[in-house]
């Protein structure tokens, strides 16, 4: 059995085609590929989106993902929650599975703690409300200026960051395993790692501060994350992934 991990896909799954991800030829549904957030396959509910979800389902491996900041949380909430490998999940397809926040899973004999979500950084122009009477005027002005902005419930969701209940769920799950897991899978990273990575460009928030707490309290082998659109290893055990697909040594 095998577990592979990669970074943000943003709804583009071409990296899993056989001429790129050649290892897939030997995989079965017992083997997993984990996407570290910004999965992007739950975005607009379009026929094209359904095609690619079905395409993933037909692949010989099981696709797992944590949420990022670029997911449609309204659509994601419509999927039922069930138990899988010791934690709660949402099955988008039988073998395309959302690993929910604050969960600990036992997968192929290894333990994984998951905590999806991140703050969007491409919103310097603000968040527009679609029911604002001035929406069209503001939209045209922002477009004309080239500003980075998002639209509430269309391209941005408050749920990109965990709720207080999800933080409580996470701490309770880690309490149950004595704050010791094999791997941590998130979208963003602990505050101190983020500072080292970006030189302070990315600002701390409740989630990066929580992950900083986890980094100090939890025993783990590696922490894998995405979000920052590059591939890099930091302090030996924090692994930032983007387009690279790596295989865990189980």
BELPEMO-V795261 format. One record per backbone hydrogen bond with DSSP energy under -0.5 kcal/mol. CO is the residue of the C=O (numbers start at 1). NH is the residue of the N-H. E is the energy in kcal/mol with one decimal. If there is no record, write none. Layout:
((CO	NH	E) (CO	NH	E))
This chain:
((2	32	-2.2) (3	248	-2.8) (4	34	-3.1) (5	246	-2.7) (6	36	-2.0) (9	12	-2.5) (11	13	-0.7) (13	16	-2.0) (14	17	-2.0) (17	20	-1.9) (17	21	-3.1) (20	22	-1.2) (21	24	-1.6) (22	25	-1.5) (23	26	-1.8) (24	27	-1.6) (28	31	-2.1) (31	62	-2.9) (32	4	-2.9) (33	64	-3.1) (34	6	-2.7) (35	37	-1.5) (35	66	-1.9) (38	9	-1.2) (38	10	-3.3) (39	11	-2.7) (41	43	-0.5) (42	72	-2.5) (46	50	-2.3) (47	51	-2.2) (48	52	-1.9) (49	53	-2.0) (50	54	-2.4) (51	55	-2.3) (52	56	-2.3) (53	57	-2.1) (54	58	-1.6) (55	59	-0.5) (56	59	-1.4) (62	33	-2.6) (62	64	-0.5) (63	97	-3.0) (64	35	-2.8) (65	99	-3.1) (67	117	-2.4) (69	71	-0.7) (71	73	-1.2) (72	76	-2.5) (73	77	-1.7) (75	78	-1.3) (76	79	-1.5) (80	91	-0.5) (82	89	-2.9) (84	87	-1.8) (85	106	-2.6) (87	84	-2.7) (88	100	-1.3) (89	82	-2.5) (90	92	-0.8) (90	98	-3.2) (93	96	-1.7) (95	63	-2.8) (96	92	-2.3) (96	93	-1.7) (97	65	-2.0) (97	99	-0.6) (98	90	-1.5) (98	100	-0.7) (100	103	-0.8) (103	114	-2.3) (105	107	-0.7) (105	112	-2.5) (107	110	-1.8) (110	107	-2.8) (111	182	-0.9) (111	183	-2.4) (112	105	-2.6) (113	185	-3.0) (114	102	-1.8) (114	103	-1.0) (115	187	-0.8) (117	188	-1.0) (123	126	-2.1) (126	128	-0.5) (126	150	-1.8) (128	130	-0.6) (128	152	-2.8) (129	132	-2.1) (132	135	-2.4) (134	138	-2.7) (135	139	-3.1) (136	140	-2.5) (137	141	-2.2) (138	142	-2.7) (139	143	-2.5) (140	144	-2.5) (141	145	-1.6) (142	146	-0.8) (142	147	-1.9) (143	146	-0.9) (147	149	-0.7) (148	125	-4.5) (150	128	-3.0) (151	154	-2.2) (151	155	-3.2) (151	156	-1.4) (156	153	-3.0) (157	160	-1.9) (158	161	-1.6) (160	118	-1.5) (163	167	-1.7) (164	168	-2.2) (165	169	-2.4) (166	170	-2.2) (167	171	-2.4) (168	172	-2.2) (169	173	-2.3) (170	174	-2.3) (171	175	-2.3) (172	176	-1.8) (173	177	-0.9) (174	179	-3.4) (175	178	-1.6) (177	180	-0.6) (179	219	-2.6) (182	221	-2.3) (182	222	-1.3) (183	113	-2.6) (184	224	-3.0) (185	115	-1.9) (187	226	-1.0) (190	194	-2.7) (191	195	-2.6) (192	196	-1.9) (193	197	-2.5) (194	198	-2.7) (195	199	-2.0) (198	201	-1.0) (205	209	-2.3) (206	210	-1.9) (207	211	-2.7) (208	191	-1.7) (208	212	-1.5) (209	213	-1.9) (210	214	-2.3) (211	215	-2.4) (212	216	-1.5) (213	217	-2.1) (214	218	-3.0) (218	220	-0.5) (219	181	-2.5) (222	184	-2.1) (222	224	-0.5) (223	239	-3.1) (224	186	-2.2) (225	241	-2.8) (226	228	-1.4) (230	232	-0.5) (232	240	-3.2) (234	238	-2.1) (235	237	-1.4) (237	223	-3.1) (237	239	-0.6) (238	234	-3.2) (238	240	-0.6) (239	225	-2.2) (240	232	-2.3) (241	8	-0.5) (242	7	-1.5) (244	7	-0.5) (244	246	-0.5) (246	5	-2.6) (248	250	-1.1))
